[in-house]
Amino acid sequence: MIIQKTENSRISTFDPNNFSFGGTFIDHMIICEYEDGKWGDVKLVPYGPIPFTPAMMGVNYGQACFEGMKAYKDKDGQVFLFRPEKNFERINKSAKRLAMPEVTEEMFLDGLKALVDIDREWIPQGEGMSLYIRPLIFATEEALKARVSNKYMFAIVATPAKSYYSEPVSVKISDHYSRAANGGVGSAKAAGNYAASFYPTQLAIEEGYEQIIWTDDATHEYFEESGTMNVFVRINDTIYTPPTSEKILDGVTRDSFIQLAKKRGIEVKVEPIPVKTVIEALKSGSLKEVWGVGTAVVTTQFQALGYQGEKLALPRLSDDESYAALLKKDLVDLQNNLSEDPFGWRVVVDHVLETV
């Protein structure tokens, strides 16, 4: 790895008590270029602009994918990554689906650890605080030709993070727009998936909702995801979540919630969730809660469902009653080294660059 440390750290300008998620970037970034059929050297360099032209193929033809993950700092200043091997596996799954070159485990994991290590001062410590990390791959060849690119860049950037949604949100059950279709790229974290979701979400916001529950493209009769999150439904004391597929992202937080629930002895059923079943359960009183999970948000609880022109209020549970709140606490405690880690999910980031 080639390391070029910044001579002008911006850490003194960072106020951990006053910043916005996604708008503040740490001092360094990782970049690595692909050309002539192979990846070059991984470089840790000062964060900043990279020169490209509007003819860059990633901009014109959409060959771009990314990951979302976090680093955490405990009360003693020790820093951890959370299940990074899952993100490594998934970025390569996305790259393959988009006909892009896969990255090596060494590039991905060593790059992550080096970046988090050199900028560990940027990781805020405390409840809901973390460093959000964005690995990405995109086509960089300068050519207006609708084909697979010959040049790519792998990069990792990061931004300090705090709680995303602080209050429960209202979500509209989509009966027209879909996030993904069979045979598409729904199981990949393709950049274009997010671009296509913005317009339907904007329409839902105009109707008084914060997010959408995406339904299947064929019938709109089954839950798939919610916004950029995996979705969970609790009926009585059983948790339901849709199975992953080529339309549904295999979320790391989703998998963690499932395993934490099972560890607590909570029944989890991974199976299709009919919209009608949820609405009938709501009307009968057996629907207890619905929520979304994802890396950025961790957990977002829903307070109302929009369905066929109606806004249906969901039960309001205390944190002691809510499985969503209970499992969120289990996960956050584990991530922040406040509890035992029986799964081996925490990965310590050593001080490997102290002498550089």
PyMOL commands that set and color helices and strands:
alter all, ss='L'
color gray80, all
select helices_A, chain A and resi 11-13+57-61+84-97+105-118+120-122+191-206+252-263+275-284+323-335
alter helices_A, ss='H'
color red, helices_A
select strands_A, chain A and resi 2-3+28-35+38-39+43-46+64-66+69-73+79-82+130-139+152-161+169-173+211-215+223-226+229-235+238-241+267-270+287-294+298-307+310-313+346-348
alter strands_A, ss='S'
color yellow, strands_A
deselect
rebuild
show_as cartoon
